[in-house]
Amino acid sequence: SHAPSTSSKPSASHAPSTSLAPSKSHAPSFSHVPSISHAPTTSFNPSTSQLPSISLLPTVSFAPTPIDCTNPVTRKRLIMEQLVDVSSQDLLNNPDSPQSKAADWIINNDPLQVNPCTFANLEERYALAVFYFALNGDTWRNNSGWLGGSSVCSGWFGVGCSANGQVTNLLLPRNNLLGEIPPEISQLEGLRFFQISESSVFGTLPTEIGSLQNLVGVDFGSNELEGQLFFDDFFRLRSLQFLRAPKNNFTGTIPGDGITSFPNLVEFIITANSFKGTIPTQIGQLKNLNFFMADNNTLTGPIPSQFGSLTSFRRLDVENNLLTGPIPNELFGMSTLEKLILSNNSLSGTIPSLVGELNSLSDLWVSHNDLTGEIPTEIVNAFNLEVLLLNGNDFNGPIPANVDNLLELFFVDFSNNTFSGTIPPAFFSLPKLEILYFSNNTLVGTIPPSISDSPKLRDLYLDGNLLSGSIPEIVNGTLLSLEELLLSFNDLTGTMPSSICALRNNSMPPGNLVSLHADCVIPPDPPEIICTAGCCTQCTFG
């Protein structure tokens, strides 16, 4: 593909080349006038003097030949002279190429019938037409205005322009785009926001995209793009603030020196690709960074402590990688941090007591790592917590009991650790709690009767512990949102309360309990838990 240089762009008026009209240099040279010899004054003889009186200056004037830019043959020639500076001649000559189709449309089918001598934005109009044909525009969900007779700034869906008519926005998310991004995208020199997410765009990014140095935001998310995202020319986009490229097939590493080319970067999102290597320490130089999301890749090595120097940082999501080492203490000193998503790696060490200083933290996901130690009691001071996932580690000790301040908490998972002690009753007084998992620990004691106090509880997993005693009755009209109650593999005894069984049927008020597991297998007879017919959905032997 042939990316034009800036010097190839016509002027705004795009008048025919001034070489077609005479310039002053076409006037005859005055060197053709013979020199006049002067007779010596000492022997002046008029009869032999040869003083010429002939002038050789021409009297013919050279008027410019007028060009009819609307003449079909001339118009086509002038348009093609401009387009050959944008696209290669081979592509323009190939009738099946998007470039040839776009040129044919401009010349023959464009209702606007642009005048190549006066139309200021021919290259942009052509580039958008190429984009339309390359991305199968006829099947877009919304292609209103495209290839119509208006300016691209007036009604072409997803296209936005500046006051001077230059294209600044190309926003086509979820629009069923199918095909490859053409190199002619480089003609949209004023482009600031480019969004083609959630479609079927495939192939590699054209290197020409690096010439769009006004780009502030790009969103390639949820497509089928492949190859390198961070090629050399990509780092020419020094104005970039929003980089979104999740759910593609991009490969390669995150170049440390390269990312410093984006000093104003706010969002860095490369979720669900095939990136490898380490997270560069230079990340700490991106002082405006708010989001770093590189989950579901194959990144290795430690989490850089340099994240802690970012004063407006809000979200770190690196789950489902191969990261190792401890969680840097520096992360727990970030007052702006809202989401810390580290699950499914091989991180080690403990959670420091500094976690209680994260007053903006809503999500702490550290499940399925190799973390150890006790959960610091200071965690209850992170009063904006909504999701707390600690499952699948080797945490031990008691579960923090004074959780009364965690009024936003709705999902907690302590399962598959070695927590000991009793179930803190305070969890059941939290107004927004919906999901509470305590499965597969070494908890003892009885089930708190206060479970009836939980207004929105949907899932309660207590299976796989050392709980004893009887299952408490619940207050009539409570736990109406409960869908799953897992009590199996414990030392509980007695009869399943009728108030809980009532949640399994259409009693008034109706319950929603779908799954009720208990140690109700026969033999032994009687079983550890006696369940009436139609009550328990799964019986196990505890």
N, C-alpha and C positions, 0 to 999 in steps of 0.2 A: 504494500500500500504506500501511497505517496503523500506524505504530510506536507502541506505547503509551508513555506516560510512566511513570516509576517510581511516581508518585503513584497510578496506576491499579491497582497490584497489590493484591490483597486481603491481609488479615493472614493469619497462619499458620492460625488456626482458621477463618477465613472464615465467621463466623456471619452470619446475615441482618442487614441493616442495622438498627442500633438505632432508626432512625426508625420502624420498624414496631411498637415497643413504646412505651408512654407514658413520658414523662420527667416530672420534677418540675414542668416548666414547664406541663404540662397541668392541674395543679391549679387550681381556680377562683381568680380574683384576689380578694384580700381587700378590694379597693376597692369590691366590691359591697355590703359591709356598711354600712348607713347610719350616719352619725355621730350621736352622742348629744348632744343639746343639754342643757346644764346650766342649770337655772333660777337666776336671780339670788338670791343668798343673802339679800339685803336684804328681799325680799317673797315669802318662801316660802309657797305656798298649795297644799297637797296636792290639793285637789279639782280644780284646773285644771292640775295638772302632767301632761304627756304623756311619761312615761318608757317607751319601748318595751321589750318583753321577748322579741321575736321574733328568733331566730337564723337567718341565711340560709346558713350553711355546709352544703354538700351532704353527704349520707350515702351516696351511690352511689360504689363503687370501680370503677376502670378496669383490668381485667386484660388483659395482652397476648394478642393472637390467636396461637396456636401455628402454626408453619409446618412442614408435612411435606415435608422436602427430598427424600424418596424418591418422592414423588408424581410420576409421569411428566411431567405438564404443568408442575408447579412446578420440577422438576429441570431440564427442558429450558430453561425461561425463565431460571433462575439461571445455568446454564452459558453460555447465549448472551449474557447480560448481561456476563459476564466476557470472553468471546471477542471481542465487538465492540470492546473496548478494545485488542485485540491485532491484529486484522485488520479490514479495511474491510468495511462491510455489503455492498457490491457483491460482493466476493469470497465472502463467506459465503453470499450468495444464489445464486451461480452454481454449479449442481450439478456442473459439469465442473472446477472449480478444486480444487487441492490443499487449500485452506482449507476449502471446503465438505465435501470428502470426510473431512477430519480431524475436523471438527465432528460430522459424521454418525457417524463411528466412535466418538468420545467419548460421544455421547449414546445411540446405539443398539446398537453392536456391541462396544464395549470390554468384555471379560470382567470387568474390575475394577469396572465400573459405579460410578465414583467419585461420592461424595456431595459436591456443590458447597459444602455448608455446612461440611464438616470437612476436605476434601482440600486439603493445603497446596501442592501443586505442579501445579495444573491447567494453568497456562500452559506450563510446561516439557513436560508430557506432550503437550499439544496441539501445541507447536512441533515436537517430534520426530515426531509423526504427520504434520504438514504436510511436514516434510523427507522423510519416507518416501514420501509420495504425489508430491511434486515431483520427486524423484530416482528415480522408477520402482522403488520398493523390491521389488516382486514379482519383479524379474529380477536382483536383487543376487546375487553369488556366495554371500554369507552374510548372511542376514537373520534368523538364529535369534533368537527372543525378541521380535522387533519386533511390535508390535500384539498382544502376548500379554497375559495377565491379571496379570502380575507388575509390580512397580515397575520403572521404567526403569533403576533401579540394580541390578536383579537379573536378569541374563540377557539384556538387550538387547545384542546383539553390537556391540562397539565403543564402548559407552557406559560411562563411568566416573563415579563420584560421590564427593563429599566425605563426611565422617562424618555431616553433617547432612542428607544426601540431595539436595544440589544437584549438578546435572550439571557436571562439570569437564573431562571428556574426551569428544571425539567423533572416534574414530579409525577411518576406513573406507578405507584405501589399497587400491588394486587390487581394488575390490569391484564394478566394473561399474555405477557410478552414471551415470545418464543424465537430464539435465534442468538446471534452473536453481536456484541457491541461493535459497530463499525469504527474504523480509525477516523472517519470524518467528524466524529464527535469533537475533535480538536478545533473545528471551525467555530464552535460556540465559545468564543474567547472570553466572554463576560460571564460565563456560567458560574453560579455561586452554590446552588443546591441541585444535586443529581440523585434521584431516588427511583430505583427500579426493583424494589424488594418484592418478595413473594410471587415470583413468576417462574418461568422456565428458561432463563437466560443461561447459555452455556458457553464453553470455550474459555479462552484466556482474555484477560484485560488487555486492550491495545495499549502499547507503550505511549502512543500519542496522547493518552489521557494526562500525562505528565505536563503537557503544555497548558493545561487549564489552571493557570496559577492564581485565578481568583476564586477557586473552589473553597467553600467554607464547610460544606457537608456533603458526604457521599453515603448512600445506603444501598449496598448490593445484597442485602440479607435474603436468605431462603431462596436461593437459585441453584444452579448447577455449574457455577464457575469453577475453574481449576487452574493449576499452575501457580506461579508466583504472584502474590499480592504485593510484596515489598521488593519490586524491581527498582533499579537505580532511578529511573525517571519519575517514579512515584514520589520520591522524596523531594521533588521540585515543588510539590504542593504545599508551600510554606504557610499558606493562609488557612490550612485545614484545621477545623475545630471538632468536627464530628465524623468519625470513621466507623462505619457499621458494615461489617462483612460476615455476619454469622450464618451458619448453616449452608456452607458451600463445600467445595473440595479443594480449597487452597492448601498449598504445601509450603515448606521452607521453614525458616526461623524468624524470630523477631530481632532484627539488627539493632544493636544498642546504639551505635552512632547514627543510624538512620532515623530512629524515632525522635531524636533531638532536632530533626529538621522541622518538626511540628511544634514550635514553641507555644502555640495557643491551643493545643489539643485539649478538649474537654471530655470527649467520649472515645474510648478505644474498645471496640467490641469485635472479637474474632471467634466467638463461640462456635463449637461444633464444626471444626475443620480438621486438618491433619498437620497442624504446626508441631514442630519438635524443638528441642534445645531448651535453653533456660530463659527465664524472664530477666531481661537485662537490668542491671543496677541503674542505668541511666534513666530509668523511669522516674526517678526522684527529681530529674531536671524539668519535668513537665508540670510546672507550678500551677497550671489551671486545671489539671486533670481531676475529673469528678468520678468517672466510671472506668474501671479496667475489668473487662469480662473476657476471659480466655478459657472458659470451662469447656470440657469435652474435646480436648486435644491430647497430645502425648508430650506435654512439657515436663521437663525434669529439673532436678536441682532444688535449691531452697527458694522460699519466698523472700524477695529482697527487703531488707529492713528500711530501704530508702523510701518505701511507700509512706513511712511515718513522717516524712518531711513535707508531705502535700497537705496544705492547710485547708483546702476545700474539698478534700476527697470524701466520697460518699459510698462507693460500692466496690468491693473486691470480690470477684467471682472466679475462682480457679478450680472448682470441683471437677472430679473425673479426669484427673491427670496423673502424673507419676511423681509428684513433688515429694521431697523429703526434708528432714530437719525440723526444728521447732517452729512454732508460730512466733514471729518476732514480737518482742515486748513493745516495740515502737508502734505496732498497730493498735495497741490498747491505750495509746495516749492521744488518739485522734478524736477530738470532740465532735467532728462532723460525720463520722462514720455511721452509716445506716445499715448496711448489709455486709456481713463477713461470711462468705460462702466458700468453705474449704473442704467439703465432704469428699470421700472416695479418693484419697491420696495415701501416702505413707508417712504422714506427719507424726512427729514424736514429741515427747515432753509433756508439759502440763498447761493448764489454763491459769494465768496469773491472776492475782487478786485485783489487778488494774482493770479487769473486765467491768468492774462496778462503776468505773468512771465514764463508760460509754453511754452517755445520757441520750444520744440520738439513735442508738442501736435498736433496730427492729428485728433483725434476723441474724442469728448465730447458728451456722450449720457447720459442725465439725465431725459429723458421723462417719463411720467406717475409715478410721485412721488407726494409729498406734499410740494414741494419747493415754496417759496414766494419771494417777493421783486423785485427789479429792476435788470436787467442784467447790471453788471458794464461796464462802457465804456472802461475800460482797456482790455476787452476781445479782442478788435481789435489788441492788441499787440501780441496775440498768432498767429503769421503770418503763421504758418504751418498748421493751421486748414483746414481740408478737409470736415469733417462731424460734424455738430452742430445740435443736437436734443434736443430741449427744450420743446417740445409739451406735453400737458396733465399735466400741473402744475397750479400754481396760480401766475405766474409772472405778473408783471404790469409795468406801466411806458412806456417810449418810447423805440423803438427798436434802438440800437446803429446805428448811421448814417455813421460814418467815417470808412467804411469797406474797403476802397480802398487798404489797405495793405494785405487783405486776398486773395491773388492771387491763392491759392490752393483750395479754397472753392468750392465744387461742390454739396453738399446736405445740405440744411438748413430747419429746421422745427420749426416755432414759433407757430404753430396752437394750438387751445384750451387752451388759457390763457386769460388774460385780458389786453394785450398790448394796448396802446393808441397812439395817435399821427398819423403821416403820414407814408407812405411807403418810406423808404430812396431810392432815385434814384441810389445811388452808387452801389447797388446790381447788377444792370443791366450792369455794366461795368466790372464785374469780368469775366475773360477770360475762367474759367473752370466751371462756375456755370451751373448745369443742372436741379436741383430740388429746388424749392423755395415755401414753404408752409406758408401762413399767415392766414389760415382759422380760423374762429370763435374766433375773438378778437373784439376790439372796435376801429379799425383803421378808420380814417376819411380822408377827402381830396379826391383828384382825382388820377386816375391811371397815373403814370409818363409816358410821351411820350417816355422816354428813354428805355422802354421795348424793342424797336427795336434794341437797341445796344447790346443785350445779344446774343453772338455768338453761344452758345451751349444749350440754355435753352430748356428743354424738358417738364417739368411740372411746371405750375404756378397756384397756388391755392390762390384766393383772396376772396372766398365765405365766407358768414357769418360775414360781417363787416358793417361799416357805410359809405362806399365809395359813393361818389356822382359825378355828372357831367357826361360827355359823355365818351364813350370808344374811346381811341385815335386810329387814323389810324397808320399803321405800314409801314415802308419803304419797297418798293417792293424788294423781294429777301432776306428779313431778316426773322428770326424766322422759318427757314425751318426745324429745328429739333423739333419744338414744337408739342407735342402729346396731351397734356391735358391743357385746359384753363378753369378754373372754376371761374365764375363771379357772380353766383347767390346769392340771399339773401343779397342784398345791396340796395342802393338808386340811382343806376345808371339809366340814361335815354338816349333816343335817338335811333339811328339805329346802328345795328352791322356793323362796317366798312367792306366794300367789300374787303379790303386788308386782313382782318382776315378771312372772308369767303373763300377767294381764297386759303387759306391753307388747306381747306377741300376737294379740288378737284385736278385734275391732270393738273392744269395750269402750265405754264412754268415760273420759275422753279417749280416743283411739291412740294407741302407741305405734311406734315405728321400728320396734326391735326385730331385726332380720336374723342376726347371728347371736346365739347364746350357747357358749361352750362351757361344759362343766365335767367333773370326774364322776359321771353317772353310769359307767359301764357295769353291766352285770355279767359274770361274777366280779367281785363278791356280791353276795345278796344278804342284807341290803347293800347297795353301793354307797360310796362315800357321800355322794349328793343324790338325793331322791328327787327325780324330776317327773312331774305328771305328764301324761301323754300330750304331745303337741307343744310342750314348753321348750325343752332344750333342743337345739338344732344339731349339736354334735356332742357325743359322749366319749370321754377318754378315761383311761385308767391312771389315776394319779399316783 
